[in-house]
Amino acid sequence: MAMETQSTLNASSMLEALALDPALRDVIPSESQLFQRSEPIQIQGQIRLSASTVSTTYPESAYQWLVEVLDGLIDFGQRHGHYGVIELTEDEYQWLDDILEELIYSVGENQSHPLAPLMRFIIRIIANYEDAYVPKLTERFPELAEEAPIEVARKNKKPDKSTSKPKPSDNELASRAFFSIGYFLYQGNETEKALPAYDKAIVFNPDFWEAFYNRGIERYNFKQYPEAMADFNKVIKLNSNFTSAYYNRGILKSELKDYEGAIADFDKAITLGFNCAEVYCYRASANALLGEYDAAVSDYDKVIELKPDFVEAYNIRGILRSELGQYDEALADYTEAIRIKPDYAKTYAYRGVLEAHLGRINKARSDFQKALELAEQQENIDAKAFVEKELQQLNQAASKQNNKEPRQGGQWKGKVKIAEDFDELPESFMASFDAEEEEI
């Protein structure tokens, strides 16, 4: 029999526990997204230039060397004001030659190497200097020109513009070189140094949307939210069909509590084909925070369609369904989550909370005890604390009910028990009772 005093179903406190599992933070919105987020969530990662690939086997010394190269190139550019035709000092020439030697050894002829753009940039700086300031052998020794007229004619012949690719400008090479440095350092977790590399890439190409995008991610990670927003806005202006920009901007808008704006961005990303479980999770978060629980449940329906064995989607959908009064559906979600992951303590706890709310004390206590057993086995301190709190409240409610004094009376009037035997009578019942009084 159901208890007369039911527990309060608190979806916020249940969702709060979801944030405690670090394995879930990169995949699904936790309580911190649905109610009060304190740490930034994982946004879509940085992109590389289409022709390059990145190995994950570079030693730490490679990243340290690249940081030194970046600092040197920034200082070099500040001294000269540009990276075009520069009259190099002997030390500068030797420094660039040393960098080129290292790059030739590492990159070689591999045009998909992430640092191939940097190598081409260094070659261009050295070539500009040599063409402008280093005398050619034929200038120093005219007799060589007389001995090799065919070779000289070949060098002086203008290339066929119909078949040759246009030569990239110095600024284009510079922007791609700095971009490659930024991305390489990002891959090596040298994120603080990647930011100035992207700054330089944008200086040399103000329409370089890939650099704006990657810099936006860097700025987001450093919690520079207004600056990150400006970068994502610029990306969308330059490339309005780039889905990841809408997705990341949606996450950033959620961080800034602009949930309606976030939903609009997630909608756009989905429309453009960004069909992954994560985008529906984050849109569900924004919908839940706006109180649109039906829409949030629909989003989790899609999450489960895309990832049918994703336990946490069932848990959160169960919580949201509880808020909507869809108790049978919520219990079904928790039960399915337990089928998928029978050792997940929190799911038993969530189901226990709902069972207690429905007055099913024995079932609630059984779920709480199972959750506590698993939490202790797994040394999950946070889950254990959550379950102990819920179990304590359940026992207090049961104790209060058991300690009530026996009622007096128990008189019957016809087929209806008198009001003193009830804590509360429904209006329909009282109406029937009043009707009997009038007839007597």
MOGIKA-V410777 format. One record per pair of residues at least 24 apart in sequence whose C-alpha atoms are under 8 Angstrom apart, sorted by sequence separation. I is the first residue (numbers start at 0). J is the second residue. D is the distance in whole Angstrom. If there is no record, write none. Layout:
i-><I & I>
j-><J & J>
d-><D & D>
This chain:
i-><176 & 193 & 194 & 261 & 262 & 295 & 296 & 346 & 174 & 175 & 208 & 209 & 242 & 243 & 276 & 277 & 311 & 344 & 345 & 95 & 174 & 208 & 242 & 259 & 276 & 310 & 344 & 364 & 173 & 174 & 190 & 224 & 242 & 258 & 275 & 276 & 292 & 326 & 343 & 344 & 174 & 258 & 292 & 96 & 174 & 208 & 242 & 276 & 310 & 344 & 364 & 68 & 95 & 173 & 174 & 208 & 242 & 243 & 258 & 275 & 276 & 292 & 293 & 310 & 343 & 344 & 182 & 206 & 240 & 242 & 250 & 258 & 292 & 308 & 318 & 342 & 171 & 178 & 212 & 219 & 246 & 253 & 314 & 321 & 92 & 170 & 171 & 360 & 170 & 314 & 345 & 352 & 360 & 344 & 348 & 355 & 85 & 84 & 83 & 87 & 82 & 85 & 86 & 84 & 85 & 83 & 84 & 86 & 123 & 84 & 120 & 120 & 119 & 120 & 117 & 116 & 117 & 120 & 119 & 117 & 118 & 51 & 52 & 53 & 116 & 117 & 50 & 51 & 52 & 53 & 116 & 117 & 50 & 51 & 52 & 51 & 114 & 117 & 116 & 117 & 114 & 113 & 114 & 114 & 113 & 83 & 82 & 82 & 82 & 69 & 69 & 65 & 66 & 65 & 62 & 62 & 62 & 66 & 62 & 69 & 59 & 53 & 48 & 55 & 47 & 53 & 47 & 46 & 45 & 48 & 47 & 46 & 45 & 46 & 45 & 45 & 44 & 42 & 39 & 39 & 43 & 43 & 43 & 42 & 42 & 40 & 39 & 36 & 32 & 32 & 27 & 26 & 33 & 28 & 32 & 33 & 27 & 28 & 32 & 27 & 33 & 34 & 33 & 28 & 27 & 27 & 14 & 14 & 13 & 10 & 10 & 10 & 10 & 8 & 8 & 16 & 13 & 8 & 8 & 8 & 6 & 7 & 5 & 6 & 5 & 6 & 5 & 6 & 5 & 4 & 3 & 1 & 2 & 1 & 2 & 0 & 1 & 2 & 0 & 1 & 19 & 16 & 16 & 16 & 6 & 6 & 4 & 4 & 2>
j-><200 & 217 & 218 & 285 & 286 & 319 & 320 & 370 & 199 & 200 & 233 & 234 & 267 & 268 & 301 & 302 & 336 & 369 & 370 & 121 & 200 & 234 & 268 & 285 & 302 & 336 & 370 & 390 & 200 & 201 & 217 & 251 & 269 & 285 & 302 & 303 & 319 & 353 & 370 & 371 & 202 & 286 & 320 & 125 & 203 & 237 & 271 & 305 & 339 & 373 & 393 & 98 & 125 & 203 & 204 & 238 & 272 & 273 & 288 & 305 & 306 & 322 & 323 & 340 & 373 & 374 & 213 & 237 & 271 & 273 & 281 & 289 & 323 & 339 & 349 & 373 & 203 & 210 & 244 & 251 & 278 & 285 & 346 & 353 & 125 & 203 & 204 & 393 & 204 & 349 & 382 & 389 & 397 & 382 & 386 & 393 & 124 & 124 & 124 & 128 & 124 & 127 & 128 & 127 & 128 & 127 & 128 & 132 & 169 & 131 & 169 & 172 & 172 & 173 & 172 & 172 & 173 & 176 & 176 & 175 & 176 & 110 & 111 & 112 & 175 & 176 & 110 & 111 & 112 & 113 & 176 & 177 & 111 & 112 & 113 & 113 & 176 & 179 & 179 & 180 & 179 & 179 & 180 & 183 & 183 & 169 & 169 & 170 & 173 & 177 & 180 & 180 & 184 & 184 & 183 & 184 & 187 & 192 & 189 & 196 & 187 & 183 & 179 & 186 & 179 & 186 & 182 & 182 & 182 & 209 & 209 & 209 & 212 & 213 & 213 & 216 & 216 & 216 & 220 & 222 & 243 & 246 & 247 & 247 & 250 & 250 & 254 & 254 & 253 & 281 & 277 & 277 & 284 & 280 & 284 & 285 & 280 & 281 & 285 & 281 & 287 & 288 & 288 & 284 & 311 & 312 & 315 & 318 & 318 & 318 & 319 & 321 & 322 & 321 & 322 & 345 & 349 & 352 & 353 & 356 & 355 & 356 & 355 & 356 & 356 & 357 & 357 & 358 & 358 & 358 & 358 & 357 & 358 & 358 & 359 & 358 & 359 & 360 & 359 & 360 & 381 & 381 & 382 & 385 & 393 & 396 & 396 & 400 & 400>
d-><8 & 8 & 8 & 7 & 7 & 8 & 7 & 8 & 7 & 7 & 7 & 7 & 8 & 7 & 7 & 8 & 8 & 7 & 6 & 7 & 4 & 5 & 5 & 7 & 5 & 5 & 4 & 7 & 7 & 7 & 7 & 7 & 8 & 5 & 8 & 8 & 6 & 8 & 8 & 7 & 8 & 7 & 8 & 8 & 5 & 6 & 6 & 6 & 7 & 5 & 8 & 8 & 7 & 7 & 6 & 7 & 7 & 8 & 7 & 7 & 7 & 8 & 8 & 7 & 7 & 6 & 8 & 7 & 7 & 6 & 7 & 7 & 7 & 7 & 8 & 7 & 7 & 6 & 7 & 8 & 7 & 7 & 7 & 7 & 7 & 5 & 7 & 8 & 7 & 8 & 6 & 7 & 8 & 7 & 6 & 7 & 8 & 7 & 7 & 7 & 7 & 7 & 6 & 5 & 6 & 7 & 6 & 7 & 7 & 7 & 8 & 5 & 7 & 6 & 8 & 7 & 8 & 6 & 8 & 7 & 8 & 7 & 6 & 7 & 6 & 4 & 8 & 4 & 6 & 6 & 5 & 7 & 5 & 5 & 6 & 5 & 7 & 7 & 7 & 7 & 6 & 6 & 7 & 8 & 7 & 6 & 7 & 8 & 7 & 8 & 7 & 7 & 8 & 8 & 8 & 6 & 7 & 7 & 8 & 7 & 8 & 7 & 8 & 8 & 8 & 8 & 7 & 8 & 8 & 8 & 8 & 7 & 7 & 7 & 5 & 7 & 7 & 8 & 8 & 8 & 7 & 8 & 6 & 6 & 7 & 8 & 7 & 7 & 8 & 8 & 6 & 6 & 5 & 6 & 6 & 7 & 6 & 6 & 8 & 7 & 6 & 6 & 6 & 6 & 8 & 8 & 7 & 8 & 7 & 6 & 7 & 8 & 7 & 8 & 8 & 8 & 7 & 7 & 7 & 6 & 6 & 6 & 7 & 4 & 5 & 8 & 6 & 7 & 6 & 8 & 8 & 7 & 5 & 5 & 8 & 8 & 6 & 8 & 8 & 8 & 7 & 8 & 7 & 7 & 8 & 8 & 8 & 8 & 8>
